[in-house]
Structures are given as structure tokens and as C-alpha cells.
Amino acid sequence: MNRVCQKSNQILNHNISWLLSSDIRIKSGQNKGALYGWKNLNPVSFPFIYSEITGYATTTFCWLYSQLGNTFALQAAKESADWIIRNMRSHLLVARTCILDDSDDLSNMLYAFDNGMIMIGLLNLYKLTKDSNLLSKAENMTNAIIKRFFDGTKLIARVSDKYKPVDNNSNINNDGRKWSTISGAYHCKLSIGLLELSRLTKNKLYAQVSNSICNHAITLQKSNGQFITNPDSDITYIHPHLYSCEGLIYSGLKQSNKDHYRAGLKGIIWTMDTLDASRTAGLTGTTRSDAVEQSDCTAQLLRLLILCHSQLKKSLNNSKLDNIVNKLHSRLLDFNTSVGKDMGGMKYHLGLNSVCSWCTMFSIQALALWRTNHSKNLGWMDYFV
């Protein structure tokens, strides 16, 4: 095994150990099973519990058990799902659970995307345990998402705790309205849960909603493959852009829908071109000229390039594709915290003195996929985070 492979495997193992064993995961008390969004290292603080990330964690732990036989991970998945179920309000969860007295707007806001990722986590645990209560909770959540957020074509982004749509005029910055506060192509990542639930329950409604959301996403894609994430500006945020690609690729594969799959591939190729143009080692968070690299985007693109390798090489130079894969992989390793109590936690930005839970989850799957990259014919993976 060469030095790069050894380093990559070591970081992968440290990623897994940190996610399961560090204090990013709450192991006792009323919030047992939940995860913090990130941990500030100096001084140590945990800004808030993220319900979306706890949904991601449930899926990640399911993947660790399914792929590695890690029974500790299965118990962690069950604890995360228990926290989700305990904190549901009429089958939905607020975006953040604050741990301090000074709650913010997100502590009483409901987001379609966040609840979709939570629903996927519950479904994934159901597939492992066959606990019918998990399937029932996931279906109830899905029906609540459709009732509260689906307008017949697309998902609205968020509602108040009174289920009233929330405008986004207060979330305007230099790039316009914040992408997560508006309806967007990124919502089609919910297809991962909607199509699986449709298969498990034989209810075609969920597939129909998924198709509508994915079809709407395509209307938000430019001819060059770029998804519009911020309608008030020309800036594209790569993180939600890649969410769009993930959902469309999944829908295209599971339903043999060529339009969805083709749109997802176009989005991936556009991102590769953006990487070339940026001349950075990794993938920046936005198309702004002053954007910095992000580990979540880097891991997301690395996963997609490996999963879609056999299709991408039909339209791309094979050596170029492999070079970008290895470039992204090498850069992803740089985000790892290499020493100390939080060894294995991934930084969001290289310049931040903090470790990020969801970045570490994406990294785990990206590094594991890179390890099996020699097969070149993966298509998709179970328990995709």
C-alpha cells in the first residue's frame, strides 16, 4: 500500500472514531443521540444542535454498520433516531435546538430540506432494523412535508411554528437571498427518501412528488449545467448545487429517467469546470472570486465523480477525470485535524479553528469510495449521506 493510501485510510478511521466517540455526539441527558453542527476548539463551545445533521448522522451510522459491521454505529443510529422521534412536533422538527437560553429564529422555524434529510435517516434505520415504528414515523413526516411545504410543483423552503410560510427578506446579503431560505433545485435531494418510501409502501404519490420536485429543479438549471442557487445574483453556492446533482442522479438511476440523470451529470461537469477555473487545490464554496475552499463541497464532488465515473468518462478525457479525482482526494485530506482530542474531525474551512460534523460525514463516504475507486463502476451507494 503506498503512502497516500495509508494516509487516506488512517484519516478515514480517525473520521469514524471522532464522529462516534467525540463530544460532537451527545451521549447522555435529554438530548442524547443528537449532534452539534460543529465544535469551536479555542475556547471550546458548541453553538447549537442541528436537527438536519442528526438526520445525516443517522444515515452515516447506518452506513458504518452496513459496510463495516460496526455495532457501536448501529446503537448510535438508534439513539439519533430516538432523539428525532422525541422532538417531533406534529411529525416535523425545527431547524435547531438551542442549548443556551438565547434561542434564535431557527429554534422555531421548520425547513423542508432539513426534515427531508431526517426522514431519509429514519428510513435507512428502518431498512436495517425492520422496526415498523420507524417506517411509520418516516411516512408521517413525509406526509407532513407534502402538506406543509409542497405547492403542487415545488417545495417552499420554510414555515414558522404556526406553519405559515416565512419570507426571506431578512436574509439578504451581497449574494442576495440566502439559498437555504428559498425554494430551490437543492430540494430534489429529497428524492432519495421519497422514492425509497414509495418503493417500501407501494404509494405512488411519493414518487410523483419526487418527480415534480426534480422536474422543477431542471427549470432552474442553465444550459451550461449551473444551477441557480441565488436568484438575486450571478453567484452559485456549490454546496446546494451539488445537492441538486445528487438528487437528480439518484432519481435518474432509480427510475431510469434520462432527463434527470442527464441534468445531474451536466451539473457535475459544470462543477469540474469551475474547479479548473478556480485554480485552487480543492473546491470553493461559491463562484465568487474571493471564495475559500470548503471540505463539504470537496467531499461531495469527490463522491459524485467516483459514483458516476463510468458515465462521465464517456464525455470526458479519462486521464483528466482521474486527475481531478486524485486532486480532490489529496486536498480533502488537508482538512483533517491531525492531532489532539479532536483528531479526525474535519474543518469546514482550512482557516477555521473548529471541527464540523457534517463535513466529517461527507468525508467518511468520500474517502471510503476513493478506496474502492478501482472498480470504476459503482453507480450509486446505499445509505448515501
Secondary structure, DSSP 8 states (H G I E B T S, - for coil): --HHHHHHHHHHHHHHHHHHHSTTB--SSTTTT-BBSEEEETTEE--EEEHHHHHHHHHHHHHHHHHH--HHHHHHHHHHHHHHHHT-BTTB--SEEESSS---GGGGEEEHHHHHHHHHHHHHHHHHH--HHHHHHHHHHHHHHHHHHB-SSSB-SEEETT--B---TTSEETTEE-GGGS--GGGGGGHHHHHHHHHHH--HHHHHHHHHHHHHHHHTB-TTS-B-S-TTSS--BHHHHHHHHHHHHHHHHHHT-HHHHHHHHHHHHHHHHHHHHHT-SS-BSBSSTT--B-HHHHHHHHHHHHHTHHHHTTTS-HHHHHHHHHHHHHHHHTTB--SSTTTT-B-SSTT-SEEEHHHHHHHHHHHHHHHTGGG------TT--
